[in-house]
């Protein structure tokens, strides 16, 4: 979408196509529209960082965000790159606790933001809405469990195939725009190990590796690799 920022209705139309917001009842969508704001983030700009106070919930309209978690040595590890339709920020918002992850724009990114105080007033006035936000937390936990399970997969090309298949599930998506260094971090592999795995998959005509881009050419072939590993 270049540098243009969509108006609120256009942004809401995008996130209404898939994901948590798309599955919510019309009454909640109307209520959330009244408090929603459209915001733009530059590449590398944080929506929030580990340890920050809660500042609301964010829905990804365009671009992408990296989700990073703290390690024991004080550094952070990127565990997921999210696509449009992804929502984040609910856990700290409704517990009042500090942020457990960092969320940073991976490129020019547009989000819908439900600010903390407005959202809190909304659910305090209508507590019957809480289960709708529990549904978002459920989706976040399901994603995290899937990421953990994928990281436990071996060999390396299976781990890579599983992560690529996750991105291929998104509407109108057949790959991921990402550097190999960042992708290696996502799948928990060293850069040389990742490069060997990508080369094997590319030699089998399952993917095409370009500059900061990996395209899926044969989804069923990637699925076969994963299925064969699970039967081993």
N, C-alpha and C positions, 0 to 999 in steps of 0.2 A: 504494500500500500504506500510505499515511499515514506515521505515525511508527513503526509497528511494524517490528521487525527479525526476519526469518524465522530459524528455526533452521537449522543447517547442512544437514541433509538437504533441507529445502525449498529453500534457496538453490541447492544442487547440482542439484536437479531442474530448476530454472529454466534454469541454464546448460547443462544436458544436452539442451535442446531444439534448440539451433542453435549454430554457431560451433565454435571450436577444440576445446573440451572435449568437446562432443557427439561428435566424430569420433575420440576417443581410445579405445584398447582398455580393456576392463573392468579388467584388472590395474593399469593406470596410474591409473584413476579411484579404485580402492580405496586405492592407495598415497597418492595426493594427498589423499584424504579425511582420512587420519590426521594430516596437517599443516595442513589448511585452517582458516582462521578467518573468521568473518563480521564485517565492519566497516561502520560507517555514517559518512558524511561530510555535513556541512552545506553548503548552497550557498556556493560560493566557497572552500571548504576544499581545499587541495592534497593529492592522494595522494603526489605528489612534484614537485619543481621542477628546472628546468635546473641542472646542476652538483651536484645531490645525489648522495650515494653510493647504490648500489643497495640496495633494501629489499624485494626480492621481486617477485612477479608478482601482478597483480590481474585479476579477472574481474568484469565488470559484471552485477549481478543486477537492479537497478532504478534508475531515475533516469537520469542521463547525466553524461558527463565531456567537457570540452573539452581538445583536444590543441593545444598551442601550441609553436611553434619560435622560436628567437632570430633576430633580424635583425642586419644589420651595424651598425645604429645602437644596438644594445643593447636595443631594445624587442622584445617578443614578438608574434607573429602567430598567431592561432588558425586552424588549418587543417582541423580536423575536430571534429565533435560526435558522440560514439559512443553507441550504443544498447546495451541489455542483450544479452549474449552476446559482447561485445567483450572481448578480453584484451590486456593491455599490461604492459610491464616486463621482457620477456625479454632484450632485447639487452644492457642494462647488467648484468643479473643474471648472464649467462653469460660475459661478457667481463671483469667486474670493473671496468668503467670508469664514469665519472660519467654521470648522466642527460643525454641530449641534448635531451629535450623536457620540457615541464611538463604535468602532468595534473591538472586541477582540476575538482571537482564543479560541474556547472552547476545543480543542484537537489539536494534531499535525495536522497542516493544510497547504495545498499547494494552492497557488493562482497564477493567471496570473495578472501581474501588467502592466498597461499602465501609465508610468511616466508622471507627470504633464507637464513638459516643452515640451517633445516630442509630447504629445497629443495636446497641444495648438498649436504647429507649424503645426501639421497635419491639424487641422480644419481651421486655419488661411489661409493655402495654398489652402484648398478645402472647402470653406464655405458651399457648397451644402451638406456636411456631417452632418451639425448641426441637421437636423430633425431625423437622426438616433440615436442621443444621447438624443433628446427630447423623443424618444420612451422609452428609459431606465428610464428617470425621470417619465414618465407616469406610467410605471410598478411599480416603487417605491411608487408613490402616491396611486395607486390602492391597493397595499399590505397594506399600512398604514391604509387606510380607512376600509379595511376588518378586520384588527386587532382591530381597534376601535369598529367596529360593534360587533365583537365577545365578547369583554370585557363588552358590555352592555347586554349580554344575561344572563338570569337566568332560572332555578336554576343552581347550581354550576356544576352538571354533564353535563348539556347542554353546558356550557362554555368549559368544558374539552373536550367533544366530538367534538365540532367544531374545537378546536385547533388541536386535533389528526387527524381529517379528512384533515386538511390543509397539514400535513406532509405526509399523505397517498397518496397525489396527486403526489408526486415526483416519478420519474421512479424507479422501483425496490426497492420501499420503503414500509414498512408495519408497521412503528412505529418510535420511536425516542430514541436515546441514551441520557439520561438526568437524573440528580438527581431530586428527588421529590421537594427539596428546590428550585431549579432553575425553575422547571416547575410551581410551585406555583406562582413564580414571573411573569412568562410569562402570566398566566391566571388571575392574580390579585386576588388570593385567599390566605387565611392563610394556613399554612401547615396542621393543623388539618382538615380544611374544604376540602382541596384537597384530603387528605387521605380518608375521608369518601366518596367523590365522586368517587375516583378510586376504592374503595372497592365495591361500588354499581355496577359500570360498570363491574368489574371483577366477582362479584357474578352472574351477568346476562350473563356471558361468552362472553362479547363483547371485552374485552381486557385481556391481561396478564401482570401483573406488576412484574418486576424482579429488580435486583440490577442495578440502574441507567439506566433502560430500560423499556419502555412501548411498548408492541406489540399490534397491532390491529388484533383481531380474526374475527370480524364480522362488516365489513364496513356498510353493509345495516342496521344492527341493530343500529349503531351509527347515521346513517342518519335518521332512524325512530324517534329516540329521539329528534333530532333537528327539524324535520318536525312537530312533535306533539307539541313542544313548540311554534313554529311559528303560529300554528292554535289556541293556547289557548287564 
